[in-house]
Amino acid sequence: MKKILLSVLLLLVMVLALSAGTSGPRVSRGTLATVEKSLDQRIQRLWDDTPYLLLGNTRGVYLEGFGAVFTVEVNLVMNPISLMNTRLTKDDIAKIRQKKLDRMPVLTKNLKEAMVSMAASIDTIPPEEQIAIVAFVDHYPWEDIAGMPVQITLQAQRKKLLDVQHANGAGLDAAIRVTEN
C-alpha cells in the first residue's frame, strides 16, 4: 500500500512539474480577436457602395510551428437584383464583372498592408513563422466567373513582413506570396 501511495504521489509531482513548465498558447485568443476586428474594419472601409462587403467575421487561428492564419469572406459588389429590379441584362452582368475585376487588386493590396500590421501586432509569433490570410470571394449564380478567383491566399514569413514595415513599405510585393484559385 505504501509503494502504491508513493508511486501515485511521485506521478502527481511529475505531472505538476511538467504542467508548471508549460505556458499558455503562444498567441492568445484575445490577441487574435483584436487582429480579426482590425481586418474586418479595414475591409469594411474599402467601398461605400457595398454595405455587405464583409460576409461574416474574420476568423483567426494560431498553429504552433506554422503561424497565424486568418480567413475572411468578401462580396466585392452588391447584388443588383431586388424587388424593383428582378432581371439583369447582359450589359449589367458585364459591368458587374468588370467592377469585380477592378476591385480584386485593391482588395489584395489592402490585405497585404494588413499583413504588415498583423506582423507588428502579434509579437509572440516567432519571426520564422508565417502569417496568412485566405480571402474567399463570393460570387452570384448568374455571374460569369471565368478567370475570376474564388479564393485569394496571401502568405509571408513574419520576419519579412517586419522588414517591410521597417523599410516603410518597400519590398511589400516581394515579401508576400499571393495565390489565386
Secondary structure, DSSP 8 states (H G I E B T S, - for coil): -HHHHHHHHHHHHHHHHHHHH----SS-HHHHHHHHHHHHHHHHTS-TT-TT-B-S--EEEEETTTEEEEEEEE-SS-----SS-----HHHHHHHHHHHHHHHHHHHHHHHHHHHHHHHH-TTS-TTSEEEEEEEE---TTS--TT--SEEEEEEEHHHHHHHHHTTTTTHHHH-EEEE-
